[in-house]
């Protein structure tokens, strides 16, 4: 399943998300950047939105900041073992 980025006008606090893109290659994929399709994949919730940044708290307890185009809608069907289940 491919996850499309969330449109900018739909990004808001409380929205459940997954990290779908490392478009600039700037993120070290880890607990704090749990890219979908990697061993770290995890869901999270948007905490705050500013004009330039999106603050996310991941279900694994990590926090990080992203930009438009990095996040997709979380799907409870995608991680049957839990919101931070390893696929490996």
C-alpha positions as a Markdown table, in Angstrom:
| # | Residue | x | y | z |
|---|---|---|---|---|
| 1 | Unk | 0.0 | 0.0 | 0.0 |
| 2 | Unk | 1.4 | 3.4 | -0.9 |
| 3 | Unk | 0.6 | 6.3 | 1.4 |
| 4 | Unk | 0.1 | 9.8 | -0.2 |
| 5 | Unk | 1.2 | 12.9 | 1.7 |
| 6 | Unk | -1.6 | 14.7 | 3.6 |
| 7 | Unk | -2.7 | 17.9 | 1.8 |
| 8 | Unk | -1.5 | 21.0 | 3.5 |
| 9 | Unk | -5.1 | 22.2 | 4.2 |
| 10 | Unk | -5.9 | 19.0 | 6.1 |
| 11 | Unk | -2.9 | 19.0 | 8.5 |
| 12 | Unk | -4.1 | 19.8 | 12.0 |
| 13 | Unk | -3.3 | 18.9 | 15.6 |
| 14 | Unk | -4.7 | 15.6 | 16.8 |
| 15 | Unk | -4.5 | 14.0 | 13.4 |
| 16 | Unk | -2.9 | 10.4 | 13.4 |
| 17 | Unk | -0.1 | 10.1 | 10.9 |
| 18 | Unk | 2.8 | 8.0 | 9.5 |
| 19 | Unk | 6.1 | 9.2 | 8.1 |
| 20 | Unk | 5.8 | 8.6 | 4.4 |
| 21 | Unk | 8.6 | 10.6 | 2.9 |
| 22 | Unk | 12.2 | 11.5 | 3.5 |
| 23 | Unk | 11.9 | 13.7 | 0.4 |
| 24 | Unk | 15.2 | 15.5 | 1.0 |
| 25 | Unk | 17.1 | 12.6 | 2.5 |
| 26 | Unk | 17.7 | 14.7 | 5.6 |
| 27 | Unk | 16.3 | 12.3 | 8.2 |
| 28 | Unk | 18.2 | 9.5 | 9.9 |
| 29 | Unk | 15.7 | 6.7 | 9.8 |
| 30 | Unk | 15.3 | 5.7 | 13.5 |
| 31 | Unk | 12.8 | 5.7 | 16.3 |
| 32 | Unk | 12.5 | 9.5 | 16.0 |
| 33 | Unk | 12.0 | 9.2 | 12.2 |
| 34 | Unk | 10.0 | 6.0 | 11.8 |
| 35 | Unk | 9.6 | 5.9 | 8.0 |
| 36 | Unk | 6.8 | 3.6 | 6.8 |
| 37 | Unk | 8.2 | 0.4 | 5.3 |
| 38 | Unk | 11.3 | 0.3 | 7.6 |
| 39 | Unk | 11.9 | -1.6 | 10.8 |
| 40 | Unk | 11.1 | 1.6 | 12.7 |
| 41 | Unk | 7.7 | 2.3 | 11.2 |
| 42 | Unk | 5.2 | 3.7 | 13.7 |
| 43 | Unk | 2.1 | 5.9 | 14.0 |
| 44 | Unk | 2.0 | 9.2 | 15.8 |
| 45 | Unk | -0.2 | 12.2 | 16.4 |
| 46 | Unk | 0.3 | 15.8 | 15.3 |
| 47 | Unk | 0.9 | 18.0 | 18.3 |
| 48 | Unk | 1.3 | 21.4 | 16.8 |
| 49 | Unk | 1.3 | 23.0 | 13.3 |
| 50 | Unk | 3.2 | 26.3 | 12.4 |
| 51 | Unk | 3.5 | 27.8 | 9.0 |
| 52 | Unk | 6.8 | 26.0 | 8.4 |
| 53 | Unk | 6.8 | 23.0 | 10.7 |
| 54 | Unk | 4.6 | 20.1 | 11.9 |
| 55 | Unk | 5.4 | 18.7 | 15.4 |
| 56 | Unk | 4.7 | 15.0 | 15.8 |
| 57 | Unk | 4.7 | 12.7 | 18.9 |
| 58 | Unk | 5.2 | 9.1 | 17.8 |
| 59 | Unk | 3.5 | 6.3 | 19.6 |
| 60 | Unk | 7.0 | 5.0 | 20.6 |
| 61 | Unk | 7.5 | 8.1 | 22.7 |
| 62 | Unk | 9.8 | 10.0 | 20.3 |
| 63 | Unk | 9.1 | 13.5 | 19.1 |
| 64 | Unk | 10.2 | 15.2 | 15.9 |
| 65 | Unk | 9.5 | 18.1 | 13.5 |
| 66 | Unk | 8.5 | 17.6 | 9.8 |
| 67 | Unk | 7.4 | 19.7 | 6.8 |
| 68 | Unk | 4.5 | 19.5 | 4.4 |
| 69 | Unk | 4.7 | 16.3 | 2.2 |
| 70 | Unk | 6.4 | 14.1 | 4.8 |
| 71 | Unk | 3.3 | 12.7 | 6.6 |
| 72 | Unk | 0.5 | 10.5 | 5.5 |
| 73 | Unk | -2.8 | 9.4 | 7.2 |
| 74 | Unk | -2.3 | 6.6 | 9.7 |
| 75 | Unk | -4.2 | 3.4 | 8.9 |
| 76 | Unk | -5.0 | 1.0 | 11.8 |
| 77 | Unk | -5.1 | -1.8 | 9.3 |
| 78 | Unk | -1.5 | -1.3 | 8.3 |
| 79 | Unk | 0.1 | -2.3 | 11.6 |
| 80 | Unk | -1.9 | -5.3 | 12.9 |
| 81 | Unk | 0.4 | -6.0 | 15.8 |
| 82 | Unk | 0.2 | -2.5 | 17.1 |
| 83 | Unk | 0.9 | 1.1 | 16.2 |
| 84 | Unk | 4.7 | 0.6 | 16.4 |
| 85 | Unk | 5.0 | -3.0 | 15.3 |
| 86 | Unk | 8.2 | -4.0 | 13.5 |
| 87 | Unk | 7.6 | -5.5 | 10.1 |
| 88 | Unk | 10.9 | -7.3 | 10.2 |
